[in-house]
Amino acid sequence: MKFVDEARVKVAAGHGGRGAVSFRREKFVPYGGPDGGDGGLGGSVWLRAQLGMNTLVDYRNVRSFRAENGQPGGGKDCTGRGGADLYVPVPIGTTIIDEDTDEVLGDLTADGQALLVARGGKGGWGNQRFKSSVNRTPRKATPGIAGEARNLRLELKLLADVGLLGMPNAGKSTLISAVSAARPKVADYPFTTLHPQLGVVSVGPLKSFVMADIPGLIEGAAEGAGLGIRFLKHLQRTRLLLHLVDIAPPNPEDDPVVGARAIVKELKKFSPELAHKPRWLVLNKLDLMTEAEGDARCREIVRRLRFKGPVFRISGATGRGTAELCQAVMNFLEEKL
């Protein structure tokens, strides 16, 4: 299924039914008076998070949703039937934004959670509402009130505990495939990951966390270069970022430190809040160097970056150091609960 994380839809609630003009017509009741009932309420539109949906692709084709109108009132003080509410399913993790005002209306983060996005209109009054001591036979009724209508922007942000950051070909897809059942495309050329991937990492009985892999970032991503910047929003819900650095890039002229600094710069441009999330440095591809060369390169990278947080040395291809990394992540997440 194609991964789509943004969609624009129009929702319209139902109109209220019109009120009725009616009079009692009964034998032996010559002055029965008005008995026109009110119109029914229009149906409202709700968005509801649904487990099992993981993309907004359906809303690229179906863009308009409308709830039922209320029915008109009737005689004998009968109120019209109310219109049925419309529930539109969306993936868990969807943020709903008013397209016209940019107001964030809500965030659906749990299965079954619902958000009212367009309220149905009230029904009109029947003529029995207008009777008085000076107006015994009112022939007036009001139409129903129109329901709300909105243009909405839906943004899907994946729910994950840990997010992977890095330049293209840093080994993010290799790592997530090594520690989870996720099977993203892995190749020896950049931008093999074209959309986010999720993997569940198990570190023991009843202990697991969700890891998210997004397309690699490059310098200038905030201005539209590359693919990753449009997917950075999927890391906003994470509690920890793992910054992967390739210590043995294919091109000897590529400097891992320059690439790592570029990633941090793009994070700050995109969201200061995201840039201040806990971030660990993961030095990858130890298998491409000897033990001595790898140790020297890792020390040099950490020194030049002046990195003060936790540092891990791994090889995603061989699995070296990945178990220790996953256990440390699990411990961190449990401490933050």
C-alpha positions as CSV (number, residue, x, y, z in Angstrom):
1,M,0.0,0.0,0.0
2,K,1.3,3.5,-0.9
3,F,2.3,5.5,2.2
4,V,0.6,8.9,2.3
5,D,1.0,11.1,5.4
6,E,-0.9,14.2,4.3
7,A,-4.4,14.7,2.9
8,R,-6.9,17.5,2.5
9,V,-10.6,16.9,2.9
10,K,-13.8,18.9,3.2
11,V,-16.4,18.1,5.9
12,A,-19.9,19.4,6.2
13,A,-22.4,18.7,8.9
14,G,-26.1,18.2,8.2
15,H,-28.5,21.1,8.2
16,G,-31.3,21.2,10.8
17,G,-34.8,20.4,9.5
18,R,-37.4,23.1,9.1
19,G,-40.2,23.6,11.6
20,A,-43.8,22.7,10.7
21,V,-46.9,24.9,10.4
22,S,-49.8,22.7,11.6
23,F,-53.1,23.0,13.5
24,R,-55.1,20.5,15.5
25,R,-58.0,19.1,13.5
26,E,-60.1,17.1,15.9
27,K,-63.9,16.6,16.3
28,F,-65.4,18.7,19.0
29,V,-62.2,20.8,19.3
30,P,-63.1,23.9,17.3
31,Y,-60.1,25.9,18.5
32,G,-57.4,23.2,18.6
33,G,-54.5,25.7,18.1
34,P,-51.1,25.2,16.6
35,D,-49.2,21.9,16.9
36,G,-46.4,22.2,14.4
37,G,-43.2,20.4,15.7
38,D,-39.6,21.5,15.5
39,G,-37.2,20.2,12.9
40,G,-34.6,17.6,13.7
41,L,-30.9,18.2,14.4
42,G,-28.4,17.9,11.6
43,G,-25.8,15.1,11.9
44,S,-22.3,16.0,13.0
45,V,-19.0,14.9,11.5
46,W,-16.4,13.2,13.7
47,L,-12.9,11.9,12.9
48,R,-12.1,8.7,14.8
49,A,-8.8,6.9,15.1
50,Q,-8.9,3.4,13.9
51,L,-6.4,0.6,14.6
52,G,-5.1,-1.1,11.5
53,M,-5.0,2.1,9.3
54,N,-1.4,3.3,8.6
55,T,-1.8,5.7,5.7
56,L,-4.1,8.5,4.4
57,V,-4.0,7.2,0.8
58,D,-7.8,6.7,0.8
59,Y,-8.4,10.4,1.2
60,R,-6.5,11.3,-2.0
61,N,-9.5,10.1,-3.9
62,V,-12.4,10.7,-1.5
63,R,-12.1,14.3,-0.3
64,S,-15.6,15.3,0.7
65,F,-17.7,14.0,3.7
66,R,-21.2,15.2,4.6
67,A,-23.5,14.1,7.4
68,E,-27.3,13.7,7.1
69,N,-29.7,16.6,7.3
70,G,-32.3,16.7,10.0
71,Q,-35.9,15.9,8.9
72,P,-38.7,18.5,9.0
73,G,-41.1,18.7,11.9
74,G,-44.6,17.4,11.7
75,G,-48.1,17.9,13.1
76,K,-49.2,16.8,16.6
77,D,-46.0,18.4,18.0
78,C,-43.8,15.8,16.3
79,T,-40.2,16.7,16.2
80,G,-38.3,15.7,13.0
81,R,-35.8,12.8,13.1
82,G,-32.2,13.9,13.7
83,G,-29.6,13.3,11.0
84,A,-27.1,10.5,11.8
85,D,-23.6,11.5,12.8
86,L,-20.8,10.6,10.4
87,Y,-17.7,9.0,11.7
88,V,-14.7,9.2,9.4
89,P,-11.9,6.7,10.2
90,V,-8.3,7.9,10.3
91,P,-5.0,6.3,11.3
92,I,-3.8,6.6,14.9
93,G,-1.4,9.5,15.2
94,T,-3.4,11.8,12.9
95,T,-3.3,15.6,13.6
96,I,-6.3,17.6,12.4
97,I,-5.7,21.2,11.2
98,D,-8.1,23.8,9.9
99,E,-6.8,24.5,6.5
100,D,-8.2,28.1,6.5
101,T,-7.0,29.2,9.9
102,D,-4.0,26.8,10.5
103,E,-5.6,26.1,13.9
104,V,-4.8,22.6,15.3
105,L,-8.2,21.1,16.2
106,G,-6.9,18.0,17.8
107,D,-4.6,15.0,17.8
108,L,-5.9,11.4,17.7
109,T,-3.3,9.2,19.4
110,A,-5.4,6.3,20.7
111,D,-7.6,3.7,19.1
112,G,-11.3,4.8,19.2
113,Q,-10.5,8.4,20.1
114,A,-12.9,10.7,18.3
115,L,-12.8,14.5,17.5
116,L,-15.9,16.6,16.6
117,V,-14.9,18.6,13.5
118,A,-18.2,19.9,12.2
119,R,-21.3,20.3,14.4
120,G,-24.8,19.7,13.0
121,G,-27.2,22.6,12.6
122,K,-30.2,23.0,15.0
123,G,-33.7,22.3,13.8
124,G,-36.1,25.1,13.0
125,W,-39.1,26.0,15.3
126,G,-42.6,24.8,14.5
127,N,-45.5,27.2,14.8
128,Q,-46.5,25.9,18.2
129,R,-43.4,27.8,19.5
130,F,-45.0,31.1,18.5
131,K,-48.4,30.9,20.1
132,S,-49.2,33.5,22.6
133,S,-52.2,35.2,24.2
134,V,-52.4,37.7,21.4
135,N,-51.5,35.3,18.6
136,R,-53.7,32.2,18.8
137,T,-53.1,31.0,15.3
138,P,-49.4,31.6,14.4
139,R,-48.6,30.6,10.8
140,K,-44.9,31.1,11.3
141,A,-42.1,28.5,11.4
142,T,-38.4,28.9,11.0
143,P,-36.0,27.0,8.7
144,G,-33.2,24.8,10.1
145,I,-29.8,26.2,10.8
146,A,-27.0,25.2,8.4
147,G,-24.4,22.8,9.7
148,E,-20.7,23.7,10.1
149,A,-18.4,23.2,7.1
150,R,-14.6,23.1,7.3
151,N,-11.6,22.5,5.0
152,L,-9.2,20.2,6.9
153,R,-5.6,19.2,6.6
154,L,-4.8,15.7,7.9
155,E,-1.2,15.0,8.9
156,L,-0.1,11.6,10.0
157,K,2.7,11.4,12.5
158,L,3.8,7.9,13.3
159,L,3.8,6.8,16.9
160,A,7.2,5.5,17.8
161,D,9.4,5.6,20.9
162,V,12.8,5.9,19.1
163,G,13.6,7.7,15.9
164,L,16.7,7.1,13.6
165,L,18.5,10.1,12.1
166,G,21.4,10.2,9.7
167,M,22.7,11.0,6.3
168,P,21.7,8.8,3.3
169,N,23.5,5.4,3.5
170,A,24.3,5.8,7.2
171,G,22.9,2.4,7.9
172,K,19.5,3.2,9.4
173,S,17.6,0.6,7.4
174,T,20.3,-2.0,8.1
175,L,20.0,-1.3,11.9
176,I,16.2,-1.5,12.0
177,S,16.2,-4.7,10.0
178,A,18.8,-6.2,12.3
179,V,17.0,-5.5,15.6
180,S,13.4,-5.9,14.5
181,A,11.2,-7.8,12.0
182,A,11.0,-4.7,9.7
183,R,12.4,-5.4,6.3
184,P,13.1,-2.1,4.5
185,K,15.0,-1.9,1.3
186,V,18.8,-2.1,1.9
187,A,21.2,-1.2,-0.9
188,D,24.7,0.4,-1.4
189,Y,23.3,3.6,-2.8
190,P,21.7,6.6,-1.1
191,F,17.9,7.2,-0.6
192,T,16.9,3.5,-0.6
193,T,14.3,4.5,2.1
194,L,11.6,6.5,0.4
195,H,9.0,6.5,3.2
196,P,9.1,5.9,7.0
197,Q,9.5,2.4,8.4
198,L,8.4,1.1,11.8
199,G,9.9,-1.8,13.6
200,V,9.1,-3.4,17.0
201,V,12.3,-4.1,18.9
202,S,12.0,-6.8,21.6
203,V,14.6,-6.8,24.3
204,G,13.2,-9.5,26.6
205,P,9.9,-10.9,28.0
206,L,7.2,-8.3,27.8
207,K,9.8,-5.6,27.0
208,S,9.8,-3.9,23.6
209,F,9.8,-0.5,21.9
210,V,8.9,0.9,18.5
211,M,11.7,2.3,16.3
212,A,11.1,4.6,13.3
213,D,13.4,5.0,10.3
214,I,12.9,8.0,8.0
215,P,14.6,8.8,4.7
216,G,18.1,10.2,5.1
217,L,18.7,14.0,5.5
218,I,21.2,16.1,3.5
219,E,22.4,19.6,4.0
220,G,19.8,22.1,2.7
221,A,16.9,19.7,3.6
222,A,15.0,22.6,5.3
223,E,15.0,24.4,1.9
224,G,13.6,21.3,0.1
225,A,16.7,19.4,-0.8
226,G,16.4,15.6,-0.6
227,L,13.6,13.6,0.9
228,G,13.9,13.5,4.6
229,I,12.7,16.9,5.7
230,R,9.0,16.2,4.9
231,F,9.2,13.1,7.1
232,L,10.9,14.7,10.1
233,K,7.4,15.3,11.6
234,H,7.2,11.6,12.2
235,L,10.0,11.9,14.8
236,Q,8.1,14.6,16.8
237,R,6.3,12.0,19.0
238,T,9.5,10.0,19.7
239,R,11.1,10.2,23.1
240,L,14.7,9.5,22.0
241,L,16.7,10.1,18.8
242,L,19.5,7.8,17.6
243,H,21.9,9.8,15.4
244,L,23.7,7.3,13.1
245,V,27.0,8.3,11.7
246,D,28.9,6.3,9.0
247,I,32.5,6.1,10.2
248,A,33.7,4.6,6.9
249,P,31.8,6.5,4.1
250,P,32.3,5.1,0.5
251,N,33.8,8.4,-0.6
252,P,37.0,9.0,1.4
253,E,36.5,12.7,0.9
254,D,33.2,12.7,2.8
255,D,33.7,13.9,6.4
256,P,31.4,12.2,8.9
257,V,31.7,15.1,11.3
258,V,30.5,17.6,8.6
259,G,27.5,15.4,7.9
260,A,26.6,15.0,11.6
261,R,26.7,18.7,12.1
262,A,24.5,19.2,9.0
263,I,21.9,16.9,10.5
264,V,21.8,18.9,13.8
265,K,21.5,22.1,11.8
266,E,18.5,20.8,9.8
267,L,16.8,19.7,13.0
268,K,17.1,23.2,14.5
269,K,15.7,24.7,11.3
270,F,12.7,22.3,11.2
271,S,11.8,22.4,14.9
272,P,13.7,23.7,18.0
273,E,11.6,21.3,20.1
274,L,12.7,18.3,18.0
275,A,16.3,19.5,18.2
276,H,16.2,19.5,22.0
277,K,15.0,15.9,22.3
278,P,17.4,13.5,23.9
279,R,19.9,12.4,21.2
280,W,22.4,9.6,21.3
281,L,25.3,9.2,18.9
282,V,25.6,5.8,17.2
283,L,28.8,5.2,15.3
284,N,28.0,2.6,12.6
285,K,29.9,0.3,10.2
286,L,32.7,-0.9,12.5
287,D,33.0,-4.0,10.4
288,L,34.6,-1.9,7.6
289,M,37.6,-1.1,9.7
290,T,40.2,-2.9,11.8
291,E,39.7,-2.7,15.6
292,A,42.5,-0.1,16.0
293,E,41.3,2.0,13.0
294,G,37.7,1.9,14.3
295,D,38.7,3.0,17.8
296,A,40.8,5.9,16.5
297,R,38.1,7.0,14.1
298,C,35.4,6.9,16.7
299,R,37.4,8.9,19.2
300,E,38.2,11.5,16.6
301,I,34.5,11.9,15.6
302,V,33.4,12.3,19.2
303,R,36.2,14.8,20.0
304,R,35.5,17.0,16.9
305,L,31.7,17.0,17.6
306,R,32.3,17.7,21.3
307,F,29.4,15.3,21.9
308,K,28.5,15.0,25.6
309,G,25.8,12.4,25.5
310,P,25.9,8.6,25.3
311,V,27.9,7.2,22.4
312,F,27.6,3.7,21.0
313,R,29.7,1.8,18.5
314,I,27.9,-0.8,16.4
315,S,27.9,-2.6,13.1
316,G,24.3,-3.0,11.8
317,A,25.5,-5.5,9.2
318,T,27.0,-7.9,11.7
319,G,24.9,-7.1,14.7
320,R,27.9,-6.1,16.8
321,G,26.9,-3.8,19.6
322,T,23.2,-3.7,18.6
323,A,22.0,-5.7,21.6
324,E,23.8,-3.4,24.1
325,L,22.3,-0.4,22.3
326,C,18.7,-1.8,22.4
327,Q,19.0,-2.7,26.1
328,A,20.3,0.8,26.9
329,V,17.4,2.3,24.9
330,M,14.9,0.1,26.8
331,N,16.4,1.2,30.2
332,F,16.1,4.8,29.2
333,L,12.5,4.5,28.1
334,E,11.5,2.7,31.3
335,E,13.2,5.4,33.4
336,K,11.2,8.1,31.6
337,L,7.8,6.5,32.2
